[in-house]
Amino acid sequence: MPMGTIAAIVAVLILTIAVPLGIMLILARAGGSWKDFLVGAVTFIVFAMVLERVFHFLILQSGAGAAIQGNIWIYGLYGGLAAGVFEETGRFLAFRVVLRSRKARITSLAYGIGHGGVEAFLIAGLTMASNLILGLIYSHGGPVPSEIVPAVESLLAIPAAMFLWSGFERLAAMALHMALSILVFASVRTNRRWLYPAAILIHAAVNFAAVISNAWLPVAATEILVMTLTAVTFLWAAQIYKSLPKAAAIP
């Protein structure tokens, strides 16, 4: 296994752990709560990894499934809206019910990095760990099931830079989750109720753009597009964040 590939995979794996925890440590010093972080992580698991996947199973196995998967535009729209509805509704309920006593704006950031951080680890971190283990075993002549040998060989042929792009993608995703958490938090804590559906639509739009552009554009172009959309959303959310109460979070 090329050393460059090993280094890239390890870098992404470390990123998915160090960045969320590092950001949360900074937030904790500013009054953020680890409870908010954990609620964000658990909410992602429940709404995205469990409920949304059950929904996809039911829909894609139904009569409409073939039509959805047979058209990239419909599939991108369906996937984006599903992610938006489930994840933003999870955020909404978390702020409304579980974290209802949390009034300080820093709660939205702590929740957001918990939500985005666990997603980064589960989607990218664990995948990188698996890739590294399989690649090293295969490269050193160890036992690898014959049915996955082609996949491992394809993995070893991927340029190291491609793995790094997945790291950039996770950074953008974490930033987006923090921005969307600000919007939904503001929707719950203020009279700007429209920010909740706005968060759903933004989430759906970013996912839709990623799916569609990935079908025709190079990976780098897709990531730059997603990062641009994320940056615009984050800047808008930052303005909303400034208008929210700055009171210290309840321990």
C-alpha positions as CSV (number, residue, x, y, z in Angstrom):
1,M,0.0,0.0,0.0
2,P,1.6,3.3,-1.1
3,M,2.8,5.5,1.8
4,G,1.1,8.5,0.3
5,T,-2.2,6.6,0.4
6,I,-1.7,5.5,4.0
7,A,-0.8,9.1,5.1
8,A,-3.9,10.5,3.4
9,I,-6.2,7.9,4.9
10,V,-4.8,8.4,8.4
11,A,-5.0,12.1,8.0
12,V,-8.7,11.9,7.1
13,L,-9.4,9.5,10.0
14,I,-7.7,11.8,12.5
15,L,-9.5,14.8,11.1
16,T,-12.9,13.2,11.7
17,I,-12.0,12.7,15.4
18,A,-9.8,15.7,16.2
19,V,-11.8,18.5,14.5
20,P,-15.1,17.9,16.2
21,L,-13.5,17.3,19.6
22,G,-11.2,20.3,19.1
23,I,-14.0,22.6,18.2
24,M,-16.1,21.4,21.1
25,L,-13.2,21.9,23.6
26,I,-13.0,25.5,22.4
27,L,-16.8,25.9,22.7
28,A,-16.7,24.4,26.2
29,R,-14.3,27.1,27.3
30,A,-16.7,29.7,26.1
31,G,-19.7,28.2,28.0
32,G,-20.7,25.4,25.6
33,S,-22.1,22.2,27.0
34,W,-20.9,18.6,26.2
35,K,-24.6,17.6,26.8
36,D,-25.5,19.7,23.7
37,F,-22.7,18.0,21.8
38,L,-23.9,14.5,22.7
39,V,-27.6,15.4,22.0
40,G,-26.5,16.4,18.5
41,A,-24.6,13.2,18.0
42,V,-27.4,11.0,19.2
43,T,-30.0,12.9,17.2
44,F,-28.0,12.4,14.0
45,I,-27.8,8.6,14.7
46,V,-31.5,8.3,15.4
47,F,-32.9,10.5,12.7
48,A,-30.3,10.0,9.9
49,M,-28.9,6.5,10.5
50,V,-32.0,4.8,11.7
51,L,-35.3,6.6,10.8
52,E,-34.1,8.0,7.4
53,R,-32.7,4.6,6.4
54,V,-35.9,2.8,7.3
55,F,-37.8,5.4,5.2
56,H,-35.4,4.9,2.2
57,F,-35.9,1.1,2.5
58,L,-39.6,1.4,2.4
59,I,-39.7,3.9,-0.4
60,L,-37.0,2.5,-2.7
61,Q,-38.4,-1.0,-2.3
62,S,-41.8,0.2,-3.3
63,G,-43.2,0.7,-6.8
64,A,-41.9,4.2,-6.9
65,G,-38.4,3.1,-6.1
66,A,-37.4,2.1,-9.6
67,A,-38.6,5.4,-11.0
68,I,-36.7,7.4,-8.4
69,Q,-33.4,5.5,-8.8
70,G,-33.8,5.5,-12.6
71,N,-33.6,9.3,-12.9
72,I,-30.6,11.2,-11.4
73,W,-32.6,14.4,-11.1
74,I,-35.5,12.8,-9.2
75,Y,-33.1,10.7,-7.1
76,G,-31.1,13.8,-6.2
77,L,-34.2,15.7,-5.3
78,Y,-35.6,12.8,-3.3
79,G,-32.4,12.2,-1.4
80,G,-31.9,15.8,-0.6
81,L,-35.4,16.4,0.7
82,A,-35.3,13.2,2.7
83,A,-32.0,14.2,4.4
84,G,-33.3,17.8,4.9
85,V,-36.6,16.7,6.5
86,F,-35.2,14.0,8.8
87,E,-32.1,15.8,10.0
88,E,-33.7,19.3,10.4
89,T,-36.7,17.8,12.1
90,G,-34.4,16.0,14.4
91,R,-32.7,19.3,15.2
92,F,-36.0,21.0,15.7
93,L,-37.2,18.4,18.2
94,A,-33.9,18.4,20.0
95,F,-34.0,22.1,20.6
96,R,-37.7,22.1,21.3
97,V,-37.8,19.1,23.7
98,V,-34.5,17.8,24.9
99,L,-32.6,21.1,25.0
100,R,-35.6,23.3,25.7
101,S,-33.9,24.9,28.8
102,R,-30.9,25.9,26.7
103,K,-31.4,29.6,25.7
104,A,-27.8,30.7,24.9
105,R,-26.8,30.8,21.3
106,I,-23.7,28.7,21.8
107,T,-26.0,25.7,22.3
108,S,-26.6,25.8,18.5
109,L,-22.9,25.5,17.8
110,A,-22.2,22.7,20.4
111,Y,-25.2,20.8,19.0
112,G,-24.1,21.4,15.4
113,I,-20.6,20.1,15.8
114,G,-21.9,17.0,17.7
115,H,-24.3,16.3,14.8
116,G,-21.7,17.0,12.1
117,G,-18.9,15.4,14.0
118,V,-20.5,12.0,14.6
119,E,-21.6,12.0,10.9
120,A,-18.0,12.6,9.9
121,F,-16.7,9.8,12.0
122,L,-19.4,7.3,11.1
123,I,-19.4,8.0,7.4
124,A,-15.8,8.9,6.7
125,G,-13.8,7.9,9.8
126,L,-14.9,4.3,10.0
127,T,-14.7,4.0,6.2
128,M,-11.1,5.2,6.3
129,A,-10.2,2.8,9.1
130,S,-11.7,-0.1,7.2
131,N,-9.9,0.9,4.0
132,L,-6.6,1.2,5.9
133,I,-6.9,-2.2,7.6
134,L,-8.0,-4.0,4.4
135,G,-5.3,-2.3,2.3
136,L,-2.5,-3.1,4.7
137,I,-3.6,-6.8,5.1
138,Y,-3.8,-7.2,1.3
139,S,-0.5,-5.5,0.6
140,H,1.3,-7.7,3.0
141,G,-0.2,-10.9,1.6
142,G,-2.7,-11.4,4.5
143,P,-6.0,-13.3,4.1
144,V,-8.7,-11.2,2.4
145,P,-12.1,-12.7,1.3
146,S,-12.0,-13.4,-2.4
147,E,-15.2,-11.6,-3.0
148,I,-13.8,-8.3,-1.9
149,V,-10.4,-8.6,-3.5
150,P,-11.5,-6.5,-6.6
151,A,-12.7,-3.8,-4.3
152,V,-9.5,-3.7,-2.4
153,E,-7.4,-3.6,-5.6
154,S,-9.6,-0.7,-6.8
155,L,-9.0,1.0,-3.4
156,L,-5.2,0.7,-3.8
157,A,-5.4,2.2,-7.2
158,I,-7.1,5.4,-6.0
159,P,-4.7,8.4,-5.9
160,A,-4.0,9.7,-2.4
161,A,-5.4,13.1,-3.2
162,M,-8.9,11.6,-3.7
163,F,-8.9,10.5,0.0
164,L,-8.0,14.0,1.0
165,W,-11.0,15.4,-0.9
166,S,-13.2,13.3,1.3
167,G,-11.6,15.1,4.3
168,F,-12.4,18.5,2.8
169,E,-16.0,17.3,2.2
170,R,-16.3,16.4,5.9
171,L,-15.0,19.8,6.9
172,A,-17.6,21.5,4.7
173,A,-20.3,19.1,6.1
174,M,-19.5,20.0,9.7
175,A,-19.6,23.7,8.9
176,L,-22.9,23.2,7.2
177,H,-24.3,21.3,10.2
178,M,-23.3,24.1,12.5
179,A,-24.9,26.7,10.2
180,L,-28.1,24.7,9.9
181,S,-28.2,24.2,13.7
182,I,-28.1,28.0,14.1
183,L,-31.0,28.4,11.7
184,V,-33.2,25.8,13.5
185,F,-32.2,27.0,16.9
186,A,-33.2,30.6,15.9
187,S,-36.5,29.2,14.6
188,V,-37.3,27.6,17.9
189,R,-36.0,30.4,20.2
190,T,-37.4,33.4,18.2
191,N,-40.5,34.2,16.1
192,R,-38.6,33.5,12.9
193,R,-40.4,30.1,12.4
194,W,-39.7,30.2,8.7
195,L,-36.0,29.4,9.4
196,Y,-36.9,25.7,10.1
197,P,-38.3,25.1,6.6
198,A,-35.5,27.2,5.2
199,A,-33.0,24.9,6.8
200,I,-34.7,21.9,5.2
201,L,-34.6,23.5,1.8
202,I,-31.0,24.5,2.1
203,H,-30.0,21.1,3.3
204,A,-31.9,19.5,0.4
205,A,-30.4,22.0,-2.1
206,V,-26.8,21.3,-1.0
207,N,-27.3,17.5,-1.2
208,F,-29.1,17.8,-4.6
209,A,-26.2,19.9,-6.0
210,A,-23.7,17.3,-4.8
211,V,-25.5,14.4,-6.4
212,I,-26.1,16.1,-9.7
213,S,-22.7,17.7,-10.0
214,N,-21.0,14.5,-9.0
215,A,-22.7,12.7,-12.0
216,W,-21.0,15.0,-14.5
217,L,-18.2,16.9,-12.9
218,P,-14.8,16.0,-11.4
219,V,-14.7,15.3,-7.7
220,A,-12.8,18.6,-7.1
221,A,-15.4,20.6,-8.9
222,T,-18.2,19.0,-6.9
223,E,-16.4,19.7,-3.6
224,I,-15.8,23.3,-4.5
225,L,-19.4,23.8,-5.4
226,V,-20.5,22.3,-2.1
227,M,-18.0,24.3,-0.1
228,T,-19.2,27.5,-1.9
229,L,-22.9,26.8,-1.0
230,T,-21.8,25.9,2.6
231,A,-19.8,29.2,2.9
232,V,-22.8,31.2,1.8
233,T,-25.1,29.5,4.2
234,F,-22.5,29.8,7.0
235,L,-22.1,33.5,6.5
236,W,-25.9,34.0,6.6
237,A,-26.2,31.9,9.7
238,A,-23.4,33.9,11.3
239,Q,-25.4,37.1,11.0
240,I,-28.4,35.4,12.6
241,Y,-26.2,34.0,15.3
242,K,-25.2,37.5,16.3
243,S,-28.8,38.4,17.0
244,L,-29.3,35.5,19.4
245,P,-29.0,35.7,23.2
246,K,-25.4,35.5,24.4
247,A,-26.2,34.3,27.9
248,A,-24.0,31.6,29.4
249,A,-25.3,28.0,28.7
250,I,-26.9,26.2,31.7
251,P,-24.4,23.5,32.9
